[in-house]
């Protein structure tokens, strides 16, 4: 009960931003509590945009690696096309999910909702596959397989630096 009261106080201050940010802060609140609060504030979350970065609640959920149950609840509020807008860095929620190490279930959920997300490049010409491989040695092979199967043609896409994903993997695993 004490944690829920603490979460409510934090979320009340952040509701103009998003209850998802509760877990991006130093104060950790169980996702179960965040989910309960989210369900009570769905309309406000659906309207959320993070200041100058142009991020939706889906972008933020991707950054903080929200659990799949939370992500699935968000997907009920947002239409599938909400997975396609880019933030100011040109990154979609899928791109941010793979960049920040989301679980394979989150990546699968996003791709099932909108397969087009795999083909969107950021401002540096990086696909979600490029971004995932920048993680170097911290790679979940299940996520890698899901990304490749979603669109094999992304293996041949070059970013602005001229690198295909395999070159990115070599560059980042050697460091």
C-alpha positions in Angstrom: 0.0 0.0 0.0 2.9 2.4 0.8 4.5 1.8 -2.6 1.2 2.4 -4.3 0.7 5.7 -2.4 4.2 6.7 -3.4 3.6 5.8 -7.0 0.4 7.8 -7.1 2.2 10.9 -5.8 4.9 10.5 -8.4 2.5 9.8 -11.2 0.3 12.8 -10.2 3.3 15.0 -10.8 4.2 13.3 -14.0 0.8 12.8 -15.5 1.3 15.7 -17.9 4.3 13.7 -19.1 3.4 10.0 -18.7 3.1 7.4 -16.0 5.6 5.3 -18.0 8.3 7.8 -16.9 7.8 6.6 -13.3 10.2 3.7 -14.0 12.6 5.9 -15.9 13.3 7.8 -12.7 15.5 6.8 -9.8 12.4 5.9 -7.8 11.4 2.5 -8.9 7.8 1.5 -8.7 6.5 -2.0 -9.6 5.2 -2.2 -13.1 2.1 -3.8 -11.7 1.4 -0.4 -10.0 2.2 1.5 -13.1 -0.1 -0.6 -15.2 -2.9 0.0 -12.7 -2.3 3.8 -12.8 -2.0 3.7 -16.6 -5.4 2.0 -16.9 -6.9 4.9 -15.0 -5.3 7.5 -17.2 -5.3 6.0 -20.7 -6.6 9.1 -22.4 -3.9 11.3 -21.0 -1.2 8.8 -21.9 -2.5 8.6 -25.5 -2.1 12.4 -25.8 1.4 12.4 -24.3 4.4 13.8 -26.2 7.7 14.4 -24.5 8.7 18.0 -24.9 11.2 18.8 -27.6 12.1 15.2 -28.4 8.9 14.3 -30.2 8.4 11.1 -28.4 5.0 9.4 -27.8 4.3 7.2 -24.8 5.2 4.2 -27.0 8.7 5.7 -27.6 9.2 6.2 -23.8 7.9 2.6 -23.1 10.5 1.4 -25.6 13.3 3.4 -23.9 12.6 2.1 -20.4 12.0 -1.5 -21.7 8.5 -1.7 -20.3 7.3 -5.3 -19.7 5.4 -6.9 -22.6 2.1 -6.8 -20.6 2.5 -3.0 -20.3 3.4 -2.7 -24.0 0.3 -4.7 -25.0 -1.9 -2.4 -22.9 -0.4 0.6 -24.7 -1.1 -1.0 -28.0 -4.8 -1.2 -27.1 -4.8 2.6 -26.8 -2.7 3.5 -29.8 -3.5 2.5 -33.4 -0.9 0.4 -35.3 0.3 3.5 -37.3 1.4 5.0 -33.9 4.5 2.7 -34.2 5.7 4.5 -37.3 6.3 8.2 -36.2 9.9 9.1 -35.6 11.3 11.1 -32.7 13.7 13.9 -33.3 16.5 11.4 -33.8 14.4 9.7 -36.5 13.8 6.6 -34.3 10.5 4.7 -34.0 9.4 2.8 -30.9 10.9 -0.4 -32.5 14.2 1.3 -33.1 14.3 2.5 -29.5 13.3 -0.9 -28.2 16.1 -2.7 -29.9 18.6 0.0 -29.1 17.9 -0.1 -25.4 17.6 -3.9 -25.2 14.0 -4.7 -25.1 13.0 -8.3 -24.7 12.3 -10.5 -27.7 8.6 -10.5 -26.7 8.4 -6.7 -27.0 10.1 -6.8 -30.4 7.7 -9.5 -31.6 4.7 -7.5 -30.2 5.7 -4.4 -32.1 6.4 -6.2 -35.3 3.1 -8.1 -35.1 1.3 -4.9 -34.7 3.0 -3.1 -37.5 5.6 -4.9 -39.8 6.4 -1.6 -41.6 8.4 -0.5 -38.5 11.3 -2.7 -39.4 12.0 -0.8 -42.6 12.1 2.7 -41.1 15.6 4.2 -41.0 16.7 6.9 -38.5 18.4 10.2 -39.4 21.8 8.3 -39.6 20.3 5.8 -42.0 20.3 3.0 -39.4 17.5 0.4 -39.5 16.4 -1.2 -36.3 18.7 -4.1 -37.3 21.7 -1.7 -37.5 20.8 -0.2 -34.1 20.4 -3.7 -32.5 23.8 -4.8 -33.7 25.4 -1.7 -32.2 24.8 -3.4 -28.9 28.0 -5.4 -29.7 28.4 -8.5 -27.5 25.1 -7.9 -25.7 22.9 -9.6 -28.3 19.9 -11.9 -27.7 19.9 -14.2 -30.7 16.2 -14.5 -30.6 15.7 -10.8 -31.1 18.3 -10.9 -33.9 16.4 -13.7 -35.6 13.1 -11.9 -35.3 14.5 -8.7 -36.8 16.0 -10.6 -39.8 12.9 -12.7 -40.4 10.8 -9.6 -40.4 12.5 -8.2 -43.5 15.6 -10.0 -44.8 16.2 -7.2 -47.3 17.4 -5.0 -44.4 20.6 -7.1 -44.3 21.7 -5.3 -47.5 20.7 -1.7 -46.4 23.5 0.7 -45.8 23.5 3.5 -43.3 24.9 6.9 -43.9 28.4 5.6 -43.0 28.0 3.0 -45.8 27.8 0.0 -43.4 25.5 -2.9 -43.9 24.3 -4.5 -40.6 27.0 -7.3 -40.7 29.7 -4.6 -40.8 28.1 -2.8 -37.8 28.1 -6.1 -35.9 31.8 -6.6 -36.7 32.7 -3.0 -35.8 30.8 -3.1 -32.4 31.8 -6.6 -31.3 35.5 -5.8 -31.8 35.4 -2.9 -29.3 
